[in-house]
Amino acid sequence: MDLEPAPPPTGRWIDGLAEHARHAMHPAVFSYVQSGSYGEISAREATRAWEAVRFRPRVLRGHGAVDLATSFLGTPVATPIGIAPTAMQRAVHPLGERAMLAGAGAAGALCGVSSNAGTRFADLGTEGPWWLQVYLPARRELMLPALEDAVAGGAAALALTVDTPFAGSKYAADAQDWTGIDISWWRVNFADPGLGRWAPDLGLDDITWLHERSGLPVLVKGVLRGDDAQRCVDAGAAAIYVSNHGGRQLDRAVDTASALREVVSAVGDRTEVYVDGGIRSGVDALAALALGARGVLVGRPALYALAVDGARGVERLLTELGTELGEVLLLAGCATAQDAPDLLESAPTAP
């Protein structure tokens, strides 16, 4: 089909990404990427939640430069901003996950890869570190060949997704016409792409099962409560990944900024905590770091960047977000991302 030309860029490049991507994607694919579930309340609240975070900047610290380098579960990265795992990447760009990983790698960032990837894990290459997001099928053993391929392909960790016994209804996306869109690559990493439903009966034992079968550290993705985070860590989770699936599962689920505060309070002294959902600027990333996140991951903006300019778009997105984060860290009196957790506004002091 003929796509409309994108409008000329104005203002901040990142702010115009969604509109540029609308012109670069098939309408059905764009609707799928952009939509939230049900009434889309959680999807709409995601960005506003980060805007509510307030800082207490430091002064007279003598910092003339900032170092963004950190590590994700022991893997060195150049930036605490990474790419969240997302599906449909080959519908967004012909090279799909390969281009996404190449762009992330060029920026020195970690990249999440979906179980539903349209690229074989063995073909992802070594452009940069990546985690595999795991949806477990009802018959766990059907996941084993894909796990073996991911380990052989260089996956550094597994992110067990626990908020998706089935996909939440997305009314806007479900109404779109997908005629002419080739998705023959769907679930290419499984011998039987028609696996049916994902497991509706996930339990704490699945954390151990995944670790024992793969030998990789297992994060738990989709945690929004402190007590759940404690249970996961007690069961052997290597880290907690705070996420409400971009507002695409249970609508009206709490925003990740609010959940992050509770989860870090519960387990932040025991394990690393990661977060995604609504991160759109370096200031948003600073808010997440100040709340105690080890790293932040971006989802929809990365897909928009991929659609607009492939690997170069993804690299540019991460580079510009990193530049913004470096600037606001310096304004806050921080030399590194690890300095951010002391920036939060203090609670009122009792009289």
C-alpha positions as CSV (number, residue, x, y, z in Angstrom):
1,M,0.0,0.0,0.0
2,D,1.1,3.6,-0.5
3,L,2.0,5.4,2.7
4,E,1.6,9.1,3.3
5,P,4.8,11.1,3.4
6,A,5.8,12.1,7.0
7,P,5.4,15.7,7.9
8,P,8.5,17.8,8.3
9,P,10.2,17.5,11.7
10,T,9.5,20.2,14.3
11,G,10.8,20.6,17.9
12,R,12.1,17.7,19.9
13,W,12.6,14.7,17.6
14,I,11.4,12.2,20.1
15,D,8.1,14.0,20.6
16,G,7.4,13.7,16.9
17,L,8.2,10.0,16.7
18,A,4.7,8.6,17.0
19,E,3.3,10.8,14.3
20,H,6.2,10.0,12.0
21,A,5.7,6.3,12.7
22,R,2.0,6.6,11.9
23,H,3.1,7.5,8.3
24,A,5.7,4.7,8.2
25,M,3.6,1.8,9.4
26,H,0.6,0.0,8.0
27,P,-2.5,1.5,9.9
28,A,-3.4,-1.8,11.5
29,V,0.2,-2.3,12.8
30,F,0.3,1.3,14.1
31,S,-3.0,0.8,15.9
32,Y,-1.8,-2.5,17.4
33,V,1.4,-0.8,18.7
34,Q,-0.3,2.3,20.1
35,S,-3.4,0.7,21.6
36,G,-4.0,-0.1,25.3
37,S,-6.4,-2.6,26.6
38,Y,-10.1,-2.1,27.2
39,G,-10.7,1.6,28.1
40,E,-7.0,2.4,27.7
41,I,-6.9,4.2,31.1
42,S,-3.6,2.6,32.3
43,A,-2.0,3.4,28.9
44,R,-3.0,7.0,29.2
45,E,-1.8,7.4,32.8
46,A,1.7,6.0,32.2
47,T,3.5,9.2,31.1
48,R,1.7,11.5,33.6
49,A,2.7,9.4,36.5
50,W,6.4,10.1,35.9
51,E,5.6,13.9,35.7
52,A,4.4,13.8,39.3
53,V,7.8,12.8,40.7
54,R,9.7,15.7,42.3
55,F,13.4,16.0,43.0
56,R,15.7,17.6,45.7
57,P,18.8,18.4,43.6
58,R,22.2,18.6,45.2
59,V,24.6,21.5,44.8
60,L,28.3,22.3,45.2
61,R,29.3,18.7,44.5
62,G,32.2,19.5,42.1
63,H,30.9,17.4,39.3
64,G,31.8,18.6,35.8
65,A,30.8,15.5,33.9
66,V,28.5,12.5,34.3
67,D,29.1,8.8,33.6
68,L,26.0,6.9,32.5
69,A,27.7,3.5,32.5
70,T,26.2,0.8,34.7
71,S,25.4,-2.9,34.6
72,F,22.2,-4.9,34.2
73,L,22.5,-8.1,36.2
74,G,26.2,-8.0,35.9
75,T,26.3,-7.2,32.2
76,P,28.1,-3.9,31.5
77,V,26.1,-1.3,29.6
78,A,26.8,2.3,28.6
79,T,23.5,3.6,29.7
80,P,20.7,2.7,32.2
81,I,18.1,3.2,29.4
82,G,17.4,0.0,27.5
83,I,14.8,-1.4,25.1
84,A,11.7,-3.2,26.5
85,P,10.7,-6.5,24.7
86,T,8.0,-6.0,22.1
87,A,6.4,-8.2,19.5
88,M,5.5,-7.4,15.8
89,Q,8.9,-5.9,15.1
90,R,9.1,-7.4,11.6
91,A,5.7,-5.8,10.8
92,V,7.2,-2.5,11.9
93,H,10.5,-2.9,9.9
94,P,11.7,-5.7,7.6
95,L,14.8,-6.5,9.7
96,G,12.7,-6.5,12.9
97,E,14.7,-7.7,16.0
98,R,18.0,-7.6,14.2
99,A,17.7,-3.9,13.5
100,M,16.4,-3.2,17.0
101,L,19.3,-5.1,18.6
102,A,21.8,-3.5,16.3
103,G,20.5,0.0,17.2
104,A,20.6,-0.8,20.9
105,G,24.1,-2.3,20.6
106,A,25.4,0.8,18.8
107,A,24.2,2.9,21.7
108,G,25.7,0.5,24.2
109,A,22.3,-0.4,25.6
110,L,20.6,-3.7,26.6
111,C,17.7,-4.9,24.4
112,G,14.8,-7.1,25.4
113,V,13.6,-9.7,22.9
114,S,10.0,-11.1,22.9
115,S,9.1,-14.8,22.9
116,N,7.0,-13.8,19.9
117,A,9.9,-12.5,18.0
118,G,9.9,-12.9,14.2
119,T,13.6,-13.5,14.1
120,R,15.3,-16.7,15.1
121,F,17.3,-16.2,18.3
122,A,20.3,-17.8,16.7
123,D,20.3,-15.0,14.1
124,L,20.3,-12.1,16.5
125,G,24.1,-11.8,16.4
126,T,26.3,-10.2,19.0
127,E,25.7,-6.5,18.4
128,G,24.8,-6.0,22.1
129,P,23.5,-7.7,25.2
130,W,19.9,-9.0,25.2
131,W,17.4,-10.6,27.5
132,L,14.7,-13.0,26.3
133,Q,11.2,-12.2,27.5
134,V,9.5,-15.5,28.3
135,Y,5.9,-16.4,27.8
136,L,5.6,-19.9,29.1
137,P,3.1,-22.2,27.2
138,A,0.7,-24.3,29.1
139,R,2.9,-27.3,28.3
140,R,6.2,-26.0,29.7
141,E,8.3,-28.5,27.7
142,L,7.3,-26.8,24.5
143,M,9.5,-23.9,25.5
144,L,12.7,-25.9,25.9
145,P,13.9,-25.8,22.3
146,A,13.4,-22.0,22.2
147,L,15.3,-21.7,25.5
148,E,18.2,-23.7,24.1
149,D,18.3,-21.5,21.0
150,A,18.3,-18.3,23.1
151,V,21.1,-19.5,25.3
152,A,23.1,-20.5,22.2
153,G,22.3,-17.2,20.6
154,G,23.7,-15.2,23.6
155,A,20.8,-14.3,25.8
156,A,22.1,-12.9,29.1
157,A,18.9,-13.4,31.1
158,L,15.3,-14.4,31.0
159,A,12.4,-12.1,31.9
160,L,9.5,-14.3,32.9
161,T,6.3,-12.4,32.0
162,V,3.7,-13.1,34.6
163,D,0.8,-10.8,33.8
164,T,-0.4,-12.4,30.6
165,P,-2.4,-15.6,30.9
166,F,-4.0,-14.3,27.7
167,A,-3.8,-11.1,25.8
168,G,-6.1,-8.3,27.0
169,S,-8.7,-7.1,24.5
170,K,-7.6,-4.0,22.5
171,Y,-10.7,-2.7,20.9
172,A,-9.1,-0.2,18.6
173,A,-6.5,-2.7,17.3
174,D,-9.0,-5.6,17.1
175,A,-11.2,-3.6,14.7
176,Q,-8.4,-3.0,12.1
177,D,-8.0,-4.8,8.8
178,W,-4.8,-6.8,8.6
179,T,-5.3,-7.8,5.0
180,G,-2.0,-7.9,3.1
181,I,0.3,-7.9,6.2
182,D,2.6,-10.9,6.2
183,I,3.0,-12.4,9.7
184,S,4.1,-15.8,8.6
185,W,7.1,-15.3,10.8
186,W,5.0,-15.2,14.0
187,R,6.6,-17.3,16.8
188,V,9.3,-18.4,14.4
189,N,11.3,-19.8,17.3
190,F,8.7,-22.5,18.1
191,A,8.4,-25.7,16.1
192,D,4.6,-25.3,16.4
193,P,3.7,-21.6,16.1
194,G,0.1,-22.4,17.1
195,L,1.0,-23.1,20.7
196,G,-2.4,-21.9,21.8
197,R,-2.8,-20.1,25.1
198,W,0.1,-19.1,27.3
199,A,0.1,-20.8,30.7
200,P,-2.8,-19.6,32.9
201,D,-1.4,-21.3,35.9
202,L,2.1,-19.7,36.4
203,G,3.5,-20.2,39.9
204,L,6.7,-19.5,41.9
205,D,8.0,-22.9,40.8
206,D,8.3,-21.7,37.2
207,I,11.1,-19.3,38.3
208,T,13.2,-22.3,39.4
209,W,12.2,-24.4,36.4
210,L,13.4,-21.7,34.0
211,H,16.6,-21.2,35.8
212,E,17.4,-24.9,36.0
213,R,16.6,-25.5,32.4
214,S,18.5,-22.5,31.0
215,G,21.2,-21.8,33.5
216,L,20.4,-18.1,33.1
217,P,19.3,-15.6,35.7
218,V,15.5,-15.1,35.7
219,L,13.8,-11.8,36.3
220,V,10.1,-11.6,36.9
221,K,8.4,-9.1,34.7
222,G,4.9,-7.7,35.4
223,V,5.2,-7.2,39.2
224,L,3.2,-4.2,40.6
225,R,3.1,-5.1,44.3
226,G,5.8,-5.2,47.1
227,D,4.5,-8.4,48.6
228,D,4.6,-10.2,45.2
229,A,8.1,-8.9,44.7
230,Q,9.1,-10.4,48.0
231,R,7.6,-13.8,47.1
232,C,9.5,-13.8,43.8
233,V,12.8,-12.9,45.4
234,D,12.3,-15.6,48.1
235,A,11.6,-18.1,45.2
236,G,14.9,-17.3,43.5
237,A,14.2,-14.4,41.1
238,A,17.4,-12.7,40.1
239,A,15.6,-9.3,39.8
240,I,12.2,-7.7,39.6
241,Y,10.9,-6.0,36.5
242,V,8.1,-3.6,37.3
243,S,5.7,-3.3,34.4
244,N,2.0,-3.1,33.6
245,H,2.6,-4.2,30.0
246,G,2.2,-0.7,28.7
247,G,-1.4,-0.7,29.8
248,R,-2.1,-3.6,27.5
249,Q,-3.3,-6.2,30.0
250,L,-5.4,-5.3,33.1
251,D,-6.8,-1.8,32.4
252,R,-6.8,0.5,35.5
253,A,-3.8,-1.4,36.9
254,V,-1.6,1.0,38.9
255,D,1.0,3.0,37.0
256,T,4.6,1.8,37.1
257,A,5.9,4.9,38.8
258,S,3.7,4.3,41.8
259,A,4.4,0.5,41.8
260,L,8.1,1.1,41.5
261,R,8.2,3.0,44.8
262,E,6.5,0.2,46.6
263,V,8.5,-2.6,45.0
264,V,11.9,-0.9,45.7
265,S,10.8,-0.4,49.3
266,A,10.0,-4.1,49.6
267,V,13.0,-5.7,47.9
268,G,15.4,-2.9,46.7
269,D,18.0,-3.9,49.4
270,R,18.0,-7.5,48.2
271,T,17.9,-7.3,44.4
272,E,18.0,-5.1,41.3
273,V,14.7,-3.6,40.2
274,Y,13.9,-2.5,36.6
275,V,10.9,-0.7,35.2
276,D,9.2,0.2,31.9
277,G,6.0,2.1,31.0
278,G,5.6,5.7,29.9
279,I,9.3,6.7,29.8
280,R,9.5,9.4,27.2
281,S,12.4,11.6,28.3
282,G,15.6,11.8,30.3
283,V,13.8,13.5,33.1
284,D,11.4,10.5,33.2
285,A,14.4,8.2,33.4
286,L,15.9,10.3,36.2
287,A,12.6,9.9,38.1
288,A,12.8,6.1,37.7
289,L,16.4,6.0,38.9
290,A,15.5,8.3,41.8
291,L,12.8,5.9,42.8
292,G,15.3,3.1,42.9
293,A,15.3,1.5,39.5
294,R,18.6,0.0,38.4
295,G,17.5,0.5,34.8
296,V,14.6,1.8,32.7
297,L,13.3,0.3,29.4
298,V,11.3,2.0,26.7
299,G,8.8,0.1,24.5
300,R,6.6,2.1,22.1
301,P,9.1,4.8,21.4
302,A,11.6,2.2,20.3
303,L,9.1,0.7,17.9
304,Y,8.3,4.1,16.5
305,A,12.1,4.8,16.1
306,L,12.5,1.4,14.4
307,A,9.7,2.2,11.9
308,V,11.0,5.6,11.1
309,D,14.7,4.8,10.6
310,G,15.5,1.2,11.5
311,A,18.6,0.6,13.5
312,R,19.8,4.2,13.1
313,G,16.4,5.4,14.6
314,V,16.8,3.1,17.6
315,E,20.4,4.3,18.2
316,R,19.3,7.9,17.9
317,L,16.4,7.4,20.3
318,L,18.7,5.9,23.0
319,T,21.4,8.5,22.3
320,E,19.1,11.4,22.7
321,L,17.5,10.0,25.8
322,G,20.9,9.4,27.2
323,T,22.0,12.9,26.5
324,E,18.9,14.2,28.3
325,L,19.5,12.0,31.2
326,G,23.2,13.1,31.4
327,E,22.1,16.7,31.4
328,V,19.5,16.4,34.2
329,L,21.8,14.2,36.3
330,L,24.3,17.1,36.3
331,L,21.6,19.6,37.1
332,A,20.6,17.4,40.0
333,G,24.2,17.3,41.3
334,C,24.8,13.6,40.3
335,A,28.0,12.2,38.8
336,T,26.5,8.8,38.0
337,A,23.1,7.1,37.6
338,Q,23.8,5.4,40.9
339,D,23.7,8.8,42.7
340,A,20.0,9.3,41.8
341,P,18.2,7.5,44.6
342,D,18.9,10.3,47.1
343,L,17.0,12.9,45.0
344,L,13.4,12.3,46.0
345,E,11.4,14.9,47.7
346,S,11.4,14.2,51.4
347,A,8.3,13.1,53.3
348,P,6.9,15.8,55.6
349,T,8.5,15.8,59.0
350,A,6.3,15.2,62.0
351,P,6.0,18.2,64.3
